[in-house]
Amino acid sequence: MKFSYRICILFCLLLPALLFGQDIALRTQAEVNAFPPDLVHLNGNLDIGNVSLCDITDLTPLQNLCTISQSLTVHNTQLITLQGLEQLQSARIVTIVDNPNLMSLAALDGLTNCPFITIEGNNAALSNLDGFNSLPTLEQLKISALPQLVTISGFRLLREADWIVIDYNPLLASISGFSHLKTVRYLTIKSNNALSNIAGFNELSTATQLMITTNLHLTTISGLQNLQEADWINISVNAMLQSITGLQRPTFIKFLEVSSNVRLTNCCSLYPMVAAAVRSTIRSNGKGCSTPEILAGGPCKNELTVALRFMDRSGMPVGDVIGRISTPQQQDAKIVSLYEWQSLWNLYPYNALFRGEFLSAGGPVQMTFEAPAGWRF
């Protein structure tokens, strides 16, 4: 009996260190300081902050916390960083809002499981949204109305997401994160008036719904060059948009709208989608970018110049080498080398030159060569 009694007492003493089964609200720095240092797993919600600006400036007393079964909310604090949350690996929901001195989210790099993330409101000192670099998937992400946000560099390992909204960030100029994102159901990039490009999405291949709208200084969407499948694409009211060549690869699309981009004039890259889409609305753009004009103009054509040198071991030009150039559209051209050097733009010597207009390749240009009689490569 004595042995059993000791085991029971030991178990009861250790249980709070492993699992705390209730919600916790920390309204002041004193309450943060009193946080149980041996609390590792919180089975509930953790609310840090108050209805108005509070005196919380330091989260290091939370340094042993590893998991939160429900939500983590940080709001109306005077935190500069989230130092103290480096061990946090899992939370169902993370909400960070109205922390006017917050400059970094890097302490959340350890999160490997967090389906729902919202970062918005008066996080007025947050210019670079870093952190969250261990998350492979998430369900919903909202980055909204951050008055000083200039760049988004986090989420570098994210591969799949259900819903991403990046909107109403007036100074956002660069999205360099999301470099491994391959699949997203809904992606909205809206009303980020300083954004000039969306280069961070260069591995995105599949999107159910893509909306890029009212980004007043967006000039190109070249970051979407690997997008291959989308049910619905809407690119509209981007006043400075001049190039959409990044959208020339999709092979499957149900609906396409490109409208009210007043400086967008060259839309030949949309020809494959306009010709194949179940429905498309291309209108109110610059001259040359409407459905009839795109269909009439056909695929894009590019100038291709290839200068080659064929020589023997002594450096003398070898003539009668036959070269063939082909593109994915099965366009073929034949060139034959000369027995004397020529000059391209007075800079580059050559003895075989192809120069002509090819349809946009959308893939590699292939070259094959045949040596003249008596010679081998």
C-alpha positions in Angstrom: 0.0 0.0 0.0 2.8 2.4 0.8 4.4 1.9 -2.6 1.1 2.5 -4.4 0.5 5.7 -2.5 3.9 7.1 -3.6 3.2 6.3 -7.2 -0.1 8.2 -7.1 1.4 11.3 -5.5 4.2 11.4 -8.1 1.7 11.1 -11.0 -0.4 13.9 -9.7 2.6 16.1 -9.3 3.9 15.5 -12.8 0.6 15.8 -14.7 0.4 19.6 -14.8 3.9 19.7 -16.4 2.7 17.6 -19.3 -0.8 18.8 -20.0 -2.8 21.8 -18.8 -6.5 21.4 -19.6 -8.1 24.8 -19.8 -7.9 28.2 -21.5 -5.4 30.8 -20.3 -5.6 34.5 -20.7 -2.5 36.7 -20.0 -3.6 40.3 -19.7 -0.5 41.9 -18.0 3.2 41.3 -17.9 2.9 40.1 -14.3 0.5 37.4 -15.5 3.0 36.4 -18.2 5.8 36.2 -15.6 3.6 33.9 -13.5 3.1 31.5 -16.4 4.0 27.9 -15.2 7.6 27.3 -16.4 6.9 23.5 -16.7 3.9 23.9 -18.9 4.7 22.1 -22.2 1.3 21.2 -23.7 -1.7 23.5 -23.3 -5.0 21.7 -24.0 -7.1 24.9 -24.8 -6.7 28.5 -26.0 -3.9 30.9 -25.1 -4.9 34.6 -25.2 -2.1 37.1 -24.8 -3.1 40.8 -24.6 -6.1 42.9 -23.7 -9.0 44.8 -25.2 -6.7 47.9 -25.2 -3.0 48.3 -25.3 -1.4 46.5 -22.3 2.0 46.4 -20.7 3.2 43.0 -22.1 6.7 43.3 -23.5 8.3 39.9 -22.9 7.2 36.4 -23.6 10.3 34.5 -22.5 8.4 33.0 -19.5 6.6 30.9 -22.1 9.9 29.4 -23.4 9.0 25.7 -22.7 5.6 25.8 -24.3 5.5 23.3 -27.2 1.9 22.8 -28.2 -1.5 24.6 -28.0 -4.4 22.4 -28.9 -6.6 25.4 -29.9 -5.7 29.0 -30.6 -2.9 31.4 -29.9 -3.9 35.1 -30.0 -1.4 37.9 -29.5 -3.1 41.3 -29.5 -2.7 44.9 -28.2 0.7 44.2 -26.6 3.9 46.2 -26.6 6.0 43.3 -27.8 8.9 43.9 -30.2 9.4 40.3 -31.0 7.7 37.0 -30.0 10.9 35.7 -28.3 9.8 33.0 -25.9 7.7 31.1 -28.4 10.6 29.4 -30.2 9.7 26.0 -28.9 6.1 26.2 -30.1 5.5 23.5 -32.7 1.8 23.2 -33.0 -1.3 25.3 -32.7 -4.6 25.1 -34.5 -5.0 28.8 -34.9 -2.6 31.7 -34.7 -3.9 35.3 -34.7 -1.6 38.3 -34.4 -3.3 41.7 -34.5 -2.8 45.2 -33.3 0.7 45.0 -31.7 2.1 48.4 -32.7 5.7 47.7 -31.7 6.0 44.2 -33.2 8.9 44.0 -35.6 9.5 40.2 -36.2 7.7 36.9 -36.2 10.8 34.9 -36.6 10.2 33.2 -33.2 7.4 31.2 -34.9 9.8 29.4 -37.2 9.4 26.2 -35.2 5.7 25.8 -36.0 5.3 22.7 -38.1 1.5 22.4 -37.7 -0.8 25.4 -37.8 -3.8 25.2 -40.1 -5.1 28.7 -39.6 -3.0 31.9 -39.5 -4.2 35.6 -39.5 -1.8 38.5 -39.3 -3.6 41.8 -39.7 -4.4 45.3 -38.3 -2.1 47.7 -36.5 1.1 45.7 -36.3 2.6 49.1 -37.3 6.3 48.3 -37.0 6.1 45.0 -38.9 7.9 45.7 -42.2 9.1 42.2 -43.0 6.8 39.3 -42.4 9.3 36.5 -41.6 8.8 33.3 -39.7 6.6 30.3 -40.3 9.4 28.7 -42.3 8.8 25.1 -41.1 5.1 24.8 -42.2 4.6 22.4 -45.1 0.9 22.9 -45.4 -1.9 25.1 -44.1 -5.6 25.7 -44.6 -6.1 29.4 -44.4 -3.7 32.3 -44.3 -4.7 36.0 -44.2 -2.2 38.8 -44.4 -4.2 42.0 -44.3 -4.1 45.7 -43.6 -0.5 45.9 -42.2 0.3 49.6 -42.6 4.2 49.3 -42.8 4.6 45.8 -44.4 7.2 46.0 -47.2 8.1 42.4 -47.9 6.8 38.9 -47.1 9.8 36.6 -46.8 8.4 33.8 -44.6 6.5 30.6 -45.5 9.6 29.3 -47.4 8.8 25.6 -47.0 5.0 25.9 -47.6 4.0 23.5 -50.4 0.2 23.3 -50.2 -2.5 25.6 -49.0 -6.3 25.8 -49.2 -6.8 29.6 -49.0 -4.3 32.5 -49.1 -5.4 36.2 -49.0 -2.9 39.0 -49.2 -4.7 42.3 -49.3 -4.8 46.0 -48.3 -1.1 46.2 -47.4 -0.4 49.7 -48.8 3.5 49.5 -48.7 3.9 45.9 -49.7 6.5 45.9 -52.5 7.8 42.3 -52.6 6.6 38.8 -52.0 9.7 36.7 -51.8 8.3 33.9 -49.6 6.1 31.0 -50.9 9.0 29.9 -53.1 8.0 26.2 -52.7 4.3 26.6 -52.9 3.0 24.2 -55.6 -0.8 23.9 -54.9 -3.4 26.4 -53.6 -7.2 26.3 -53.9 -7.8 30.0 -53.5 -5.1 32.7 -53.9 -6.1 36.4 -53.7 -3.6 39.3 -54.1 -5.6 42.4 -53.8 -5.2 46.2 -53.2 -1.5 46.1 -52.4 -0.7 49.4 -54.0 3.1 49.3 -53.9 3.4 45.8 -55.2 5.3 45.7 -58.6 5.7 41.9 -59.1 4.7 38.6 -57.6 7.9 36.7 -58.1 7.6 34.6 -54.9 5.2 32.1 -56.5 7.5 30.7 -59.1 6.8 27.1 -58.3 3.0 27.3 -58.2 1.6 24.8 -60.7 -2.1 24.4 -59.6 -4.7 26.9 -58.4 -8.4 26.4 -58.2 -9.1 30.2 -58.1 -6.6 33.0 -58.7 -7.5 36.6 -58.2 -5.0 39.5 -58.8 -6.9 42.7 -58.7 -6.5 46.5 -57.8 -2.8 46.4 -57.2 -2.1 49.8 -58.6 1.6 49.5 -59.3 1.8 45.9 -60.4 3.7 45.8 -63.7 4.2 42.1 -64.3 3.0 38.7 -63.2 6.0 36.8 -64.4 6.2 35.0 -61.1 3.4 32.7 -62.3 5.4 31.2 -65.2 4.9 27.6 -63.9 1.2 27.7 -63.4 -0.3 24.9 -65.4 -3.9 24.3 -64.1 -6.5 26.7 -62.8 -10.3 26.6 -62.8 -10.8 30.4 -62.5 -8.3 33.3 -63.1 -9.2 37.0 -62.6 -6.7 39.7 -63.3 -8.4 43.1 -63.2 -8.0 46.8 -62.4 -4.2 46.7 -62.1 -3.5 50.2 -63.5 0.2 49.8 -64.3 0.1 46.2 -65.5 2.0 45.9 -68.8 3.0 42.3 -69.1 1.2 39.0 -68.5 3.7 36.7 -70.2 3.9 34.7 -66.9 0.5 33.2 -67.8 1.4 31.6 -71.1 1.8 28.0 -69.7 -1.6 26.9 -68.3 -2.9 23.9 -70.2 -6.2 23.6 -68.4 -8.5 26.5 -67.4 -12.3 26.8 -67.2 -12.7 30.6 -66.9 -10.4 33.5 -67.6 -11.1 37.2 -67.0 -8.5 39.9 -67.8 -10.2 43.3 -67.6 -9.7 47.0 -66.9 -5.9 46.9 -67.0 -5.6 50.1 -69.0 -1.8 49.8 -69.8 -1.9 46.2 -70.9 -1.6 46.1 -74.7 0.3 42.9 -75.6 -1.8 39.9 -74.7 -0.6 37.4 -77.3 0.5 35.1 -74.4 -3.1 34.6 -73.5 -3.9 33.1 -77.0 -3.7 29.4 -75.9 -6.0 30.0 -73.0 -8.5 32.2 -74.8 -8.7 29.6 -77.6 -9.2 26.7 -75.1 -11.1 28.3 -72.2 -14.7 27.3 -71.7 -15.4 31.0 -71.0 -13.3 34.1 -71.2 -13.8 37.8 -70.7 -10.9 40.0 -72.0 -12.0 43.6 -72.2 -11.4 47.2 -71.1 -7.6 46.8 -71.3 -5.2 48.7 -73.6 -5.4 48.4 -77.4 -4.7 44.9 -78.6 -5.9 43.2 -75.4 -9.4 42.1 -76.1 -10.8 38.6 -77.0 -11.3 39.4 -80.7 -7.8 41.1 -81.0 -6.1 38.1 -79.3 -7.8 35.5 -81.5 -7.0 37.6 -84.6 -3.4 38.1 -83.6 -2.6 34.5 -82.8 0.2 33.2 -80.6 3.2 35.4 -79.7 6.1 35.5 -82.1 9.7 36.1 -80.9 12.8 37.0 -82.8 15.4 34.2 -82.5 19.0 34.7 -83.3 21.5 31.8 -83.1 25.1 32.3 -84.1 27.4 29.2 -84.2 31.1 28.5 -84.8 32.3 25.2 -86.4 36.1 24.9 -86.6 38.8 22.4 -86.8 41.5 21.9 -84.2 43.6 24.7 -85.7 40.8 27.1 -85.3 39.9 27.3 -89.0 36.2 27.5 -90.0 34.6 24.2 -91.2 31.8 24.6 -93.8 28.9 22.4 -94.9 28.0 21.5 -91.3 24.2 21.1 -91.3 22.3 22.3 -88.3 18.6 21.9 -87.6 16.6 23.9 -85.1 13.1 22.9 -83.9 10.7 24.4 -81.3 7.8 22.7 -79.4 5.4 24.0 -82.1 7.3 21.7 -84.6 8.8 24.6 -86.5 12.0 23.6 -88.1 14.8 25.5 -89.7 18.0 24.4 -91.4 21.3 26.2 -91.5 24.6 25.3 -93.3 28.0 26.5 -92.1 30.3 28.6 -94.2 34.1 28.2 -94.9 34.8 31.7 -93.7 34.1 33.8 -90.6 31.4 36.3 -90.4 30.7 38.9 -87.7 27.5 39.4 -85.7 26.9 43.0 -84.6 30.7 43.5 -85.1 31.3 41.5 -81.9 30.8 37.8 -82.4 32.5 35.7 -85.1 30.4 32.9 -86.6 30.2 30.7 -89.7 26.6 29.6 -89.2 23.7 31.9 -88.4 19.9 31.5 -88.0 17.8 34.6 -87.5 14.0 34.5 -87.8 10.7 34.8 -86.2 9.4 31.8 -84.1 6.2 31.4 -82.2 6.7 31.6 -78.5 8.3 28.3 -77.6 6.7 27.5 -74.2 9.5 25.0 -73.9 13.1 24.2 -75.0 14.5 24.9 -78.5 16.3 21.8 -79.8 19.3 21.8 -82.1 20.9 18.9 -84.0 24.0 18.9 -86.1 25.4 16.7 -89.0 29.1 16.8 -89.8 30.2 17.0 -93.5 31.7 14.0 -95.2 35.1 13.2 -93.8 34.5 15.0 -90.5 33.2 14.0 -87.1 32.4 15.9 -84.0 
